[in-house]
Amino acid sequence: MRYVFAMVAAIVVALITTLFVSPWLASAAVGLFTFDSPDEVGNLEDGVYMLSNLAGLMVGWTIGWYAGGRFAQPASPS
């Protein structure tokens, strides 16, 4: 059951991160630098976007893992 909670929480947090956090972070990171080529802008924006989505996925998994641990059954002695 712990894995189910972890997967669901990871999906939900990654979706929220993708929709609301990543675009803002990518735009903010691009605004900090000056570039010679539009390709450099795209590369930085893509990298920040992917890294923030990965971070959201890991945070969601961790939240779900600990939340699912509350419902874990203790092992019975044999």
C-alpha positions in Angstrom: 0.0 0.0 0.0 2.9 2.3 0.7 4.0 2.1 -3.0 0.5 3.1 -4.2 0.5 6.2 -1.9 4.0 7.1 -3.1 3.1 6.7 -6.8 -0.2 8.7 -6.5 1.5 11.5 -4.5 4.4 11.6 -7.0 2.0 12.0 -9.9 -0.1 14.7 -8.3 2.9 16.8 -7.1 4.6 16.4 -10.5 1.5 17.5 -12.2 1.2 20.6 -10.0 4.9 21.3 -10.4 4.6 21.0 -14.2 1.6 23.3 -14.4 2.5 26.0 -11.9 6.1 26.0 -10.7 8.2 24.9 -13.6 7.2 27.6 -16.1 7.8 30.3 -13.5 11.2 28.9 -12.5 12.3 28.5 -16.2 11.3 32.1 -17.0 13.0 33.4 -13.9 16.2 31.6 -14.7 16.2 32.8 -18.3 15.7 36.4 -17.1 18.9 36.3 -15.0 21.3 35.9 -17.9 22.0 37.5 -21.3 22.3 35.2 -24.3 23.9 35.3 -27.8 21.6 32.8 -29.3 18.0 31.8 -29.0 19.2 28.2 -28.8 20.9 29.0 -25.5 17.7 30.4 -24.1 15.8 27.3 -25.1 18.5 25.0 -23.6 18.5 26.7 -20.3 14.7 26.9 -20.1 14.3 23.2 -21.0 16.9 22.2 -18.4 15.4 24.2 -15.6 11.9 22.9 -16.6 13.1 19.3 -16.5 15.0 19.6 -13.3 12.2 21.3 -11.4 9.8 18.6 -12.7 12.2 15.9 -11.4 12.4 17.6 -8.1 8.6 17.8 -7.8 8.4 14.1 -8.7 10.9 13.2 -5.9 9.2 15.4 -3.4 5.9 13.8 -4.2 7.3 10.3 -3.9 8.8 11.2 -0.5 5.5 12.6 0.8 3.6 9.6 -0.4 6.1 7.2 1.0 5.8 8.6 4.5 2.0 9.1 4.2 1.7 5.5 3.1 3.9 4.3 5.9 1.1 5.3 8.4 -1.1 2.6 6.9 1.6 -0.1 6.7 0.8 -3.4 8.5 3.4 -4.5 11.0 5.0 -7.9 10.2 3.5 -10.7 12.2 6.0 -13.0 14.0 6.2 -16.5 12.6 
